[in-house]
Amino acid sequence: MAEFESRALGGTRAAVTSLGFGTVPLAGFKAKVSFADAQAIVQAAYDGGIRYFDCAPLYGFGKAEYNLGHALRELGIRDAVTVSTKVGRVLKARSRTKALDTVYGIDWVEPLPFLDTYDYTYDGFMRSFEDSQKRLALDHIDILYVHDLGSAWHGDQADLYWKQIRDGGYRALDELRRSGAVKAVGLGVNETEAVVTVAREFDIDCAMIAGRYSLLNHAPLEGAFDELHRRGVSIVAAGVFNSGVLASGVGIGGASYDYGNVPEDIAKKVAAIEDVCAAHGVSLPAAAIQFVAAHPAVATVVLGAKDVEQTRQNIESFSQAIPAGLWADLKEKGLLPGPAPVPYA
């Protein structure tokens, strides 16, 4: 079992291991998953030293929460782990709800019979939280993120949801945190700008940011991460493979970038990074994970896995020794910006 460092989020009592587990694959992402499969994956993550598990109502329309909660009970490990979920969506019966047209359309395989509706109001947050408690069968949830707030996801409708959270959503988060129903609150988004905006007007402890900081994306280095770090907002880094291309590379068919086809310029950059990794005997996934983990604002890196073997591979990649020369070569070739924090700096 790996020994992962335990780190507090912000100034709270919520602690996460430096490697966490994301439950999108437990929800039927591109492939059917049974509860037995889900439990085996959770067991492998736990046996490998991971003590932080993240989920959301969106994932399989409740299936990830159901599978995770049931697995934690069956394995008897609830009190040994930290669990996070999200608000901002309320699930309603599929037979009486219209499907949303979203930025990243995901066709879940055998999801639960619900569909999501957006709701960032006080009542919406409270209902979403209580519904998640029931699916997870937990009397408290350690970390609560606001899911997909901001213009990157909502476009022209973003102002409506900003008004909802300002008029009542923030109050719900504050009440849940002060009551002890949750230990920490933050955002779970695919953009950095929304996190900075919220941090300037409400006291958040953490933010799960997916895909915006990676070997391919460096924009947060232009000031956002520094500001969040100064404000005591811990970054929970997700999507470090940019939905797949930094895990598989470009030599394998079916690779994706941000849930779509890989653009030509991205493919060329990934190929160049792969060449540097190969020259140093380092796997591409290991470089992708450890680059993100090296930033001082990042408390944990959250990775999903489709099976037990992939779970173990992720753990090994997080711990693989990487020579300092790899990072120097990436910077020399212009594949990483010079100021980017790297391991062994």
GUSEFI-58244 format. One record per residue (C-alpha): z, y, x; residue in three letters. Coordinates in steps of 0.05 Angstrom, whole numbers, padded with zeros to 5 digits, always signed. Example, Ala and Ser with C-alpha at 12.3 -4.5 7.8 and 13.67 -1.06 7.14 Angstrom:
BEGIN
+00156-00090+00246ALA+00143-00021+00273SER
//
This chain:
BEGIN
+00000+00000+00000MET-00018+00069+00026ALA+00037+00121+00033GLU+00011+00183-00004PHE+00050+00248+00003GLU+00084+00272-00060SER+00073+00346-00075ARG+00102+00392-00127ALA+00054+00432-00171LEU+00069+00506-00165GLY+00143+00516-00169GLY+00154+00461-00220THR+00187+00393-00222ARG+00119+00360-00234ALA+00101+00320-00172ALA+00034+00288-00156VAL+00012+00242-00100THR-00041+00271-00054SER-00090+00222-00085LEU-00092+00216-00161GLY-00131+00174-00211PHE-00179+00201-00263GLY-00189+00159-00326THR-00260+00177-00347VAL-00283+00107-00327PRO-00229+00076-00371LEU-00261+00110-00431ALA-00329+00076-00429GLY-00368+00123-00383PHE-00437+00091-00377LYS-00408+00021-00385ALA-00363-00017-00432LYS-00291-00024-00410VAL-00241-00072-00442SER-00166-00060-00443PHE-00158-00118-00394ALA-00206-00083-00346ASP-00169-00016-00355ALA-00102-00047-00342GLN-00127-00082-00279ALA-00154-00017-00252ILE-00089+00020-00266VAL-00051-00036-00232GLN-00096-00032-00171ALA-00087+00044-00167ALA-00012+00036-00172TYR-00009-00021-00122ASP-00050+00023-00075GLY+00002+00078-00076GLY-00026+00125-00129ILE+00027+00155-00174ARG-00012+00208-00212TYR-00058+00192-00271PHE-00100+00243-00310ASP-00133+00235-00379CYS-00159+00277-00437ALA-00175+00270-00511PRO-00249+00280-00495LEU-00253+00217-00453TYR-00279+00164-00500GLY-00252+00207-00557PHE-00181+00183-00545GLY-00197+00117-00512LYS-00175+00137-00442ALA-00108+00161-00468GLU-00099+00098-00509TYR-00117+00052-00451ASN-00075+00090-00400LEU-00014+00094-00443GLY-00017+00021-00463HIS-00028+00000-00391ALA+00032+00040-00366LEU+00076+00007-00419ARG+00051-00064-00405GLU+00060-00055-00330LEU+00128-00022-00339GLY+00112+00036-00292ILE+00115+00098-00337ARG+00178+00125-00304ASP+00147+00118-00235ALA+00084+00159-00248VAL+00062+00229-00268THR+00014+00235-00327VAL-00030+00294-00347SER-00074+00306-00407THR-00109+00365-00439LYS-00112+00411-00499VAL-00168+00454-00526GLY-00199+00398-00567ARG-00175+00366-00632VAL-00203+00298-00649LEU-00225+00286-00721LYS-00255+00226-00758ALA-00327+00214-00737ARG-00348+00202-00809SER-00329+00274-00828ARG-00344+00312-00764THR-00408+00339-00733LYS-00420+00322-00660ALA-00417+00381-00612LEU-00475+00402-00569ASP-00443+00407-00500THR-00463+00426-00429VAL-00452+00356-00402TYR-00471+00308-00457GLY-00437+00241-00447ILE-00454+00181-00489ASP-00389+00142-00487TRP-00396+00066-00493VAL-00355+00041-00552GLU-00310+00102-00559PRO-00256+00108-00612LEU-00283+00130-00680PRO-00270+00205-00671PHE-00307+00267-00649LEU-00281+00330-00615ASP-00275+00400-00643THR-00255+00461-00602TYR-00189+00495-00618ASP-00152+00540-00570TYR-00103+00569-00622THR-00028+00559-00624TYR-00034+00507-00679ASP-00093+00474-00645GLY-00055+00465-00579PHE+00006+00438-00615MET-00034+00389-00656ARG-00074+00366-00596SER-00011+00355-00555PHE+00024+00316-00609GLU-00038+00273-00622ASP-00042+00258-00547SER+00031+00237-00547GLN+00016+00187-00602LYS-00045+00158-00567ARG-00007+00154-00501LEU+00057+00133-00536ALA+00097+00180-00492LEU+00154+00225-00513ASP+00135+00276-00459HIS+00074+00290-00417ILE+00085+00316-00347ASP+00025+00363-00340ILE-00017+00397-00393LEU-00085+00428-00378TYR-00128+00473-00422VAL-00195+00437-00423HIS-00262+00472-00412ASP-00242+00544-00425LEU-00292+00595-00401GLY-00365+00617-00402SER-00391+00560-00359ALA-00377+00512-00416TRP-00378+00555-00479HIS-00432+00607-00462GLY-00440+00658-00518ASP-00380+00628-00555GLN-00332+00639-00497ALA-00304+00704-00524ASP-00282+00669-00588LEU-00241+00619-00550TYR-00213+00671-00502TRP-00187+00708-00563LYS-00156+00645-00592GLN-00117+00628-00529ILE-00094+00700-00520ARG-00073+00706-00592ASP-00032+00642-00593GLY-00052+00589-00543GLY-00012+00619-00486TYR+00049+00621-00531ARG+00041+00547-00546ALA+00037+00530-00471LEU+00098+00572-00457ASP+00138+00539-00512GLU+00119+00469-00491LEU+00138+00484-00419ARG+00204+00519-00435ARG+00224+00462-00483SER+00213+00409-00430GLY+00158+00374-00469ALA+00115+00387-00407VAL+00135+00405-00336LYS+00073+00443-00315ALA+00014+00477-00349VAL-00054+00499-00324GLY-00129+00494-00335LEU-00177+00436-00330GLY-00246+00465-00320VAL-00313+00461-00285ASN-00310+00533-00259GLU-00264+00574-00216THR-00273+00642-00249GLU-00236+00622-00313ALA-00176+00598-00272VAL-00171+00665-00235VAL-00176+00702-00302THR-00120+00662-00334VAL-00076+00665-00272ALA-00079+00741-00275ARG-00054+00744-00347GLU-00010+00682-00356PHE+00036+00643-00311ASP+00001+00577-00297ILE+00026+00526-00247ASP-00037+00489-00230CYS-00111+00481-00244ALA-00156+00420-00244MET-00224+00445-00220ILE-00281+00395-00222ALA-00341+00397-00177GLY-00335+00470-00156ARG-00307+00456-00087TYR-00340+00400-00049SER-00383+00386+00012LEU-00440+00417-00029LEU-00403+00475-00064ASN-00363+00525-00024HIS-00359+00586-00070ALA-00282+00583-00079PRO-00276+00599-00004LEU-00301+00670-00021GLU-00232+00689-00045GLY-00214+00650-00108ALA-00175+00595-00074PHE-00138+00645-00030ASP-00117+00685-00091GLU-00094+00624-00129LEU-00056+00599-00069HIS-00020+00667-00063ARG-00002+00663-00137ARG+00028+00594-00128GLY-00025+00559-00169VAL-00036+00488-00142SER-00107+00462-00143ILE-00120+00392-00170VAL-00189+00377-00143ALA-00234+00332-00185ALA-00308+00318-00184GLY-00309+00317-00108VAL-00371+00272-00110PHE-00408+00321-00155ASN-00414+00265-00207SER-00440+00214-00158GLY-00488+00239-00105VAL-00433+00247-00053LEU-00409+00176-00066ALA-00475+00139-00066SER-00518+00185-00024GLY-00592+00196-00038VAL-00618+00130-00014GLY-00595+00093-00077ILE-00633+00103-00142GLY-00597+00133-00201GLY-00555+00183-00162ALA-00534+00243-00203SER-00512+00315-00188TYR-00467+00349-00240ASP-00486+00295-00291TYR-00561+00309-00282GLY-00618+00292-00235ASN-00609+00311-00162VAL-00648+00375-00145PRO-00692+00371-00084GLU-00651+00421-00044ASP-00587+00384-00058ILE-00620+00317-00039ALA-00641+00347+00028LYS-00571+00373+00041LYS-00538+00307+00023VAL-00587+00270+00069ALA-00569+00317+00126ALA-00494+00306+00114ILE-00505+00231+00112GLU-00540+00234+00180ASP-00479+00269+00211VAL-00431+00219+00179CYS-00472+00161+00205ALA-00472+00189+00275ALA-00396+00189+00274HIS-00388+00122+00238GLY-00357+00154+00177VAL-00373+00139+00104SER-00401+00195+00061LEU-00346+00186+00008PRO-00291+00191+00060ALA-00319+00257+00086ALA-00327+00283+00015ALA-00256+00267-00004ILE-00221+00289+00059GLN-00259+00355+00064PHE-00233+00377-00004VAL-00163+00351+00010ALA-00158+00393+00073ALA-00155+00460+00037HIS-00083+00486+00035PRO-00090+00505-00039ALA-00107+00433-00058VAL-00047+00391-00078ALA-00084+00328-00097THR-00154+00299-00103VAL-00167+00260-00167VAL-00217+00203-00166LEU-00241+00155-00220GLY-00262+00084-00210ALA-00302+00035-00252LYS-00268-00028-00227ASP-00213-00055-00182VAL-00258-00058-00121GLU-00280+00015-00127GLN-00207+00035-00136THR-00190+00002-00070ARG-00251+00033-00036GLN-00229+00103-00058ASN-00160+00091-00029ILE-00190+00068+00037GLU-00237+00127+00039SER-00179+00175+00030PHE-00144+00144+00090SER-00204+00131+00136GLN-00197+00163+00205ALA-00249+00217+00215ILE-00263+00247+00285PRO-00258+00322+00291ALA-00328+00323+00318GLY-00357+00307+00250LEU-00331+00372+00221TRP-00354+00411+00282ALA-00424+00382+00275ASP-00428+00398+00200LEU-00410+00470+00215LYS-00457+00475+00274GLU-00515+00451+00230LYS-00497+00501+00176GLY-00477+00448+00127LEU-00406+00476+00122LEU-00385+00549+00128PRO-00347+00565+00192GLY-00282+00587+00157PRO-00277+00524+00115ALA-00211+00488+00126PRO-00222+00418+00154VAL-00176+00361+00176PRO-00154+00364+00249TYR-00170+00438+00254ALA
//
